[in-house]
């Protein structure tokens, strides 16, 4: 009888304590843009050691605290300490990028026989939607939800002709944090005219912790048998090249920096490192699958990225040049972070063999990516 009573008391106490571990979502002001618009920060907490902060400027992931192998949480996302840096030197830290993520050659494309021109902001090409892409606008915070899976949903309405793109595009970004230490970002978009769309997230990751130094010893696996070589301006040549026997073979995990200084590989010279789209599949998959996995041997943190998109842009932080001071007060140097961006292939509107970036009225564009975090207890300390 005493045993039963003890069990009952324990169950009662556990039940009473359970709400403290439920997910939470809070909203606060993060400051103002130069033109006076208020920027909101939403904090999602899952009670398992993870906390995500999302700001409405660029619908951006501003911070993500993830436990290491000892259980100690640490922020693994690069970013500026405040909004000033974002406007002084935009670098897409954690940003939602679009309307068209990645590059469009010479800022030109054709749709239904009509020529369109979008702003050139990366040498001769258009990058991440142009000079005023989705990363540089304030999104509306539509819904903030607590509970087992806290989330925030943000919306931005891009008018017809915005940055030269046709059609009024209504885009949403939903961040959800679950109780298994997974962060899901879901992008959707609808249009009132035929247009092109490619939206993704541009977080700079360092699993050792923001400001902790190089990620070149992080071990990376990319589930792609091929990649897209580029010209000197980072536009794909149209070739789909097998990774076998090349510096681009990440099918078995290897340190990011193992081959990155290979001067014989012209592609690494062009990009100052890796800045290439890997071919995970020729078209979008029916269901998300693991497209990449990264392990930090020092902290033990493991990131597993799941997506249904055909392409994955891998960027090895090549243009971080020690002129940026981050949240921790440390400068960011070349190779201090990596980015993994699920998407359709770059310059698809100009390269029919890559598929289609078209979105018509009545259709819904969707790009869902899930970052699953765990720890490798056996990793080398």
C-alpha positions in Angstrom: 0.0 0.0 0.0 2.9 2.4 0.9 4.5 1.6 -2.5 1.3 2.4 -4.3 0.9 5.6 -2.3 4.5 6.6 -3.1 4.0 6.0 -6.8 0.8 8.0 -6.7 2.5 10.9 -5.0 5.4 10.8 -7.5 3.0 10.8 -10.4 1.1 13.7 -8.9 4.3 15.7 -8.3 5.5 14.9 -11.9 2.2 15.9 -13.3 2.3 19.2 -11.4 5.8 19.9 -12.6 5.2 19.0 -16.3 3.9 22.5 -17.4 7.3 23.9 -16.4 8.9 21.8 -19.2 6.3 22.6 -21.8 7.4 24.7 -24.8 7.1 28.5 -24.5 7.0 31.4 -27.0 7.4 35.0 -26.1 7.5 38.2 -28.1 9.5 41.4 -27.4 10.9 44.5 -29.2 14.4 44.1 -30.7 14.9 47.7 -31.8 14.1 49.8 -34.8 15.2 50.0 -38.4 16.8 53.3 -39.7 13.4 54.3 -41.1 11.7 53.7 -37.7 10.1 50.3 -38.2 9.9 48.2 -35.0 11.6 44.9 -35.2 10.2 42.0 -33.1 12.1 39.1 -31.6 10.3 35.9 -30.8 11.9 33.4 -28.4 10.9 29.8 -28.7 12.0 27.4 -25.8 11.4 23.7 -25.7 12.5 22.9 -22.1 15.1 20.4 -23.4 18.0 22.8 -23.5 17.1 24.5 -26.8 16.1 28.1 -27.3 15.6 29.8 -30.7 15.3 33.5 -31.3 13.8 34.7 -34.5 13.6 38.4 -35.5 11.1 39.9 -37.9 13.8 41.7 -39.9 14.4 39.2 -42.7 12.4 36.6 -40.8 15.8 35.6 -39.5 17.1 33.0 -37.1 19.1 35.3 -34.8 20.2 32.7 -32.2 19.9 29.0 -31.4 21.1 27.6 -28.1 21.9 23.9 -28.3 23.4 21.6 -25.6 26.8 20.2 -26.1 27.9 16.7 -25.0 28.0 17.8 -21.4 24.5 19.3 -21.6 25.8 22.9 -21.6 23.8 25.0 -24.1 25.6 27.4 -26.4 24.5 29.7 -29.2 25.7 28.1 -32.5 24.4 30.9 -34.9 26.5 33.8 -36.2 25.1 37.3 -36.1 25.5 40.9 -35.2 24.9 42.1 -31.6 22.3 44.6 -32.8 20.5 45.9 -35.9 23.2 48.5 -36.7 25.6 45.9 -38.2 22.8 44.4 -40.3 22.3 47.7 -42.1 26.0 48.8 -42.2 27.2 45.5 -43.7 24.5 43.1 -44.7 25.7 39.5 -44.8 22.5 37.4 -44.7 23.1 36.2 -41.1 20.3 33.8 -40.4 18.1 35.5 -43.0 15.2 34.3 -45.1 16.4 34.9 -48.7 14.2 35.4 -51.8 12.3 36.0 -53.9 15.0 34.0 -55.7 17.7 32.6 -53.4 21.1 32.2 -54.8 22.0 33.6 -58.2 20.4 34.7 -61.5 22.8 35.3 -64.3 23.2 38.9 -65.2 19.9 39.7 -63.4 17.8 38.6 -66.4 15.3 35.8 -67.1 12.4 35.2 -69.4 8.9 34.1 -68.5 6.0 33.4 -70.9 8.1 35.2 -73.6 8.6 38.3 -71.6 12.0 39.5 -70.5 12.5 40.5 -66.9 15.4 42.3 -65.2 16.2 42.2 -61.5 18.8 44.1 -59.6 22.5 43.1 -60.0 24.2 43.0 -56.6 26.9 40.2 -56.9 29.3 41.1 -59.6 27.4 40.8 -62.9 24.6 38.7 -61.3 21.6 39.0 -59.0 22.0 37.4 -55.6 19.2 36.4 -53.1 16.5 38.5 -54.6 18.5 41.7 -55.4 19.4 44.8 -53.5 16.2 44.8 -51.4 15.4 41.1 -51.0 13.4 39.4 -48.3 16.3 39.7 -45.9 16.1 43.5 -45.8 12.4 43.9 -45.1 10.4 43.7 -41.8 8.0 40.8 -41.8 4.7 40.9 -39.9 4.4 38.6 -36.9 1.1 36.9 -37.5 1.0 34.1 -34.9 3.0 33.1 -31.8 2.1 29.8 -30.2 3.3 28.1 -27.1 2.8 24.4 -26.1 4.6 21.2 -26.9 5.9 22.6 -30.2 6.2 26.4 -29.8 6.2 28.3 -33.1 6.1 31.7 -34.8 4.6 32.5 -38.2 5.7 35.6 -40.1 4.4 37.0 -43.4 5.7 39.4 -46.1 3.7 40.6 -49.1 5.9 41.5 -52.0 4.1 43.7 -54.4 3.9 43.1 -58.2 7.1 44.4 -59.7 9.1 44.3 -56.5 12.8 44.2 -57.4 11.6 43.5 -61.0 9.8 40.3 -60.2 6.3 39.8 -61.6 3.2 39.1 -59.5 2.1 40.0 -56.0 3.8 37.3 -53.8 2.6 36.5 -50.3 5.3 34.6 -48.5 5.2 33.0 -45.0 8.0 31.7 -42.8 7.1 29.4 -39.9 9.7 28.4 -37.3 8.8 25.4 -35.0 10.8 24.0 -32.2 9.9 20.5 -31.0 10.7 18.5 -27.8 13.2 16.3 -29.7 15.6 19.3 -30.3 14.6 19.8 -33.9 14.0 23.2 -35.5 11.8 23.2 -38.6 11.5 26.2 -41.0 8.6 26.1 -43.4 8.4 28.5 -46.3 5.3 28.9 -48.4 4.3 31.4 -51.1 1.4 32.2 -53.4 1.1 34.6 -56.3 -1.5 36.4 -58.3 0.5 36.2 -61.6 3.0 33.7 -63.0 6.4 34.3 -61.4 9.5 32.5 -60.2 10.3 31.6 -56.6 13.2 30.1 -54.6 13.2 30.8 -50.9 15.6 29.4 -48.3 17.4 30.1 -45.1 20.9 31.5 -44.9 22.0 30.7 -41.3 25.8 30.6 -40.6 26.5 27.7 -38.3 29.3 27.0 -36.0 28.6 23.9 -33.8 31.5 24.8 -31.5 29.7 28.0 -30.6 29.3 31.4 -32.2 32.6 33.2 -32.1 34.6 30.1 -31.2 36.8 30.1 -34.4 37.2 27.8 -37.3 34.7 25.1 -38.5 37.3 23.5 -40.7 37.5 20.5 -38.4 33.8 19.9 -38.4 33.0 16.7 -40.2 30.5 17.1 -43.0 28.4 14.6 -45.0 26.4 15.6 -48.0 24.1 13.0 -49.6 24.8 14.2 -53.1 26.5 12.2 -55.9 27.0 15.3 -58.1 27.4 19.0 -57.9 27.1 22.0 -60.2 30.4 23.5 -61.4 30.3 27.3 -61.9 32.0 29.9 -63.9 34.2 32.6 -62.3 31.1 34.6 -61.3 29.5 31.6 -59.4 26.9 30.9 -62.1 26.4 27.2 -62.9 27.9 26.2 -66.3 25.0 23.7 -66.9 27.2 20.7 -66.2 26.2 18.2 -63.6 29.5 16.7 -62.4 29.9 13.5 -60.4 31.7 14.1 -57.1 33.6 10.8 -57.2 37.3 11.3 -57.0 37.0 15.1 -56.4 37.3 17.5 -53.5 33.5 17.7 -53.6 32.9 14.2 -52.5 31.3 14.4 -49.1 29.3 11.3 -49.3 31.4 9.9 -46.5 31.9 12.5 -43.7 35.2 14.3 -43.9 36.5 17.5 -42.3 35.3 20.6 -44.1 38.9 21.9 -44.4 40.5 18.7 -45.6 40.6 19.6 -49.3 39.6 23.3 -49.2 43.1 24.6 -50.0 43.6 22.4 -53.1 44.9 24.9 -55.7 44.6 22.3 -58.5 40.8 22.5 -58.2 39.7 25.5 -60.2 36.2 25.4 -58.6 37.7 26.0 -55.1 39.7 28.9 -56.5 36.6 30.4 -58.1 34.6 30.3 -54.9 37.5 30.9 -52.5 36.4 27.6 -51.0 33.1 25.8 -51.3 30.2 27.8 -52.6 28.4 25.3 -54.7 25.0 23.6 -55.2 25.0 19.9 -54.6 22.6 17.7 -56.5 20.7 15.7 -54.0 18.2 14.6 -56.7 17.1 15.8 -60.1 13.7 16.9 -58.8 12.0 17.5 -55.5 11.5 14.4 -53.4 8.1 13.1 -52.2 9.3 13.2 -48.6 12.1 14.9 -46.7 15.3 12.9 -46.3 18.6 13.5 -44.7 20.6 15.7 -47.1 23.5 16.6 -44.8 25.0 15.8 -41.4 27.7 17.8 -39.5 29.6 16.8 -36.4 31.8 18.9 -34.3 34.4 16.6 -32.6 35.1 19.1 -29.9 31.7 20.0 -28.6 30.0 16.7 -29.7 27.1 18.6 -31.3 25.6 17.0 -34.4 23.4 18.7 -36.9 21.3 16.6 -39.3 19.5 18.5 -42.1 16.3 17.0 -43.6 14.7 18.4 -46.8 12.8 17.4 -49.9 14.5 20.0 -52.2 16.7 18.8 -55.1 19.6 21.1 -54.4 21.7 22.0 -51.4 24.0 25.0 -51.4 27.1 24.5 -49.3 29.0 27.6 -48.4 32.2 27.4 -46.2 32.2 31.0 -45.0 34.8 32.1 -47.6 34.0 35.8 -47.4 34.2 36.3 -43.7 37.2 38.6 -43.5 37.7 39.7 -39.9 35.9 43.0 -40.4 32.7 41.8 -38.6 32.4 41.7 -34.9 29.8 39.2 -33.8 27.4 38.7 -30.8 30.2 37.4 -28.5 32.5 40.3 -29.4 34.8 38.1 -31.5 35.6 38.9 -35.1 34.5 36.4 -37.8 37.3 35.1 -40.0 37.3 33.1 -43.2 36.1 29.6 -42.4 34.5 30.5 -39.1 31.1 29.2 -40.2 29.3 27.1 -42.8 25.9 27.4 -44.5 23.6 24.6 -45.8 20.7 26.0 -47.9 18.1 23.6 -49.3 16.7 25.0 -52.6 16.2 24.4 -56.3 19.2 24.9 -58.4 20.8 28.4 -59.0 19.9 30.2 -62.2 17.2 27.6 -63.0 15.0 30.2 -64.8 17.8 30.5 -67.4 18.7 26.8 -67.5 15.7 24.6 -68.5 17.7 21.4 -67.8 17.6 22.3 -64.1 13.8 22.1 -63.9 11.4 24.9 -63.2 11.2 27.8 -60.7 7.8 28.8 -61.9 4.8 29.5 -59.6 1.3 30.1 -61.0 -1.8 31.5 -59.4 -3.6 28.7 -57.4 -0.4 26.9 -56.6 1.6 27.0 -53.4 5.3 27.1 -53.2 6.7 25.1 -50.3 10.2 24.6 -48.9 10.5 22.8 -45.5 13.8 22.2 -43.8 14.4 20.5 -40.4 17.6 20.8 -38.4 17.8 17.9 -36.0 20.3 18.3 -33.2 21.9 15.6 -31.0 25.3 14.9 -29.5 28.1 12.4 -30.2 29.3 11.2 -26.8 32.2 9.4 -28.4 33.6 12.3 -30.4 37.2 13.3 -29.6 37.5 15.9 -26.9 
